[in-house]
C-alpha cells in the first residue's frame, strides 16, 4: 500500500495561508492534491456553477485553482477523470478557514460545503475552521493528527466532521453537537458616489453563543476544539406529524 491520497480544498481561495500551512502538515502523512477556488468564496454554501464555464489553472505540482465555488472544486476533482486526481482520494479535507463555522454557520459555509460534497459521494471528509487569533501552525498539526486518525479507522464509509479551533495554541478536544449563535442581524442601505442606492447585508460584528458544554459553541467559549459529526440527510422526524397535520388541513377543503 502506498501513501494515502488527500484532496484539499477551502473557501478562502488557493492562496490562503490556512490552506498552505495545512497542505504542508498533511504532506507529512499523505500525498496531497489541492483543488481550491481561485478567489475567496466565503458564505457560498453548497452552490454549484451549472450555467457558466469554469476556468482552471495549475499553480504548482498538484496545486490547482478553479474559478468557482468550493463545491465546484471538489466536484470537478472527483469527476474530472485524472485531470486533477490520479485516483479517488482516501479523504477530503477543507480549510483551515479564517473564521469560525459554528452552529447554523454550517448552512452558509463554503468550507463545510467542500467537505459535504465529498461525503455526499461516499467519502470521508473533514472541515477545519479557526478563530482569527488561532495559532495556525498548532491548528494544522492537530488537524494532521485528526486526519491521520480518520485514515487509520477501519470504517471507510462516508463521514463528515466539522472542526473549530479557538484562539491560542493548546486545546482539549471534545465531540460536540451543533449549538446556536445569535448574530446582530441587519441590512444597511447606503448610496454610492453617484447617488445610487445599494445595500449591505449583516449587522455589527459579534455573536452570542449557546453555552452548553456539549455544543460546538459552548466548547469554543471554553477554549476547546469541538469536533461535530454532521448528518447528510436533513430529514426531520420531529416535524413529521406537523407536516401531516398541514396536509390534512388543505386535503379536507
Phi, psi and omega in degrees: 000133177275190179291149175298159177245125179249130167264124183245130178220186177190189171237359178276349179106159188294339182264008185289147181292323179299318178292317182298314182289323178293322177301313180298320179294317182289333178297343177288339183237351188202165166279140186233129171244126178263127168226104189227162179297147176294325181232163180302137182230034181303142179063023178277353179054220187256033182293139171246139183269092185266349188235024175208150178289150182243114175285150176220161182212152173253122185265332177199177180301120178067023176234108184240153170234152177229139179279067182204196182275168174302318178296322174305314185298314181290318178301311181297320180295318184285328187245011180269036182055235180246023180293328180247312184249139176286341179195176177295131182289157177282335179200151175245132183237140180232132179126196359279124182288142175273093186127149187280157171228082183250153172052229184291351175307330185299335181284335180262339193289126170289329177301310180293324182298322178300316178291320181296321178303320178290316181297324176298337179266011175090012183258164173276139185211146179225133176250130180245133175223152182221151172298154181295342177258013175292139172285105189298315178302319178295319178298319181292324177295317178293322176300319177299317179296320180293316178300318179298321179295320177295318179297325182278349179292138181291336180280113183259010182286170183304140181211139178227113180244136176247122188238133179235130179259125175286180175297160179099197184218007179212124189217143162294156181239129180224152172273133187231169167249167179293133174262210177220148176231137176249112180271163174272080188286154177174168175233127180252127179261132182226174175236140179279175183301342179262008175085004179275139185275143173218171181231156181233121183279144175101139179271199180299155179298157176113155179207151174258125186261146168297134193266354183303135186296335182271005177262160178294326178290317178294321178298315179301315181297336179269359181081026179255152170277118178263130176248113186247116174284131184252144176282150176261339182249100184279059178263134184255105173295323183303324185259012181298311181294326178296318178296320179296322179295321178297315180298318180298329181296310182275341178291333182271000181287000000 
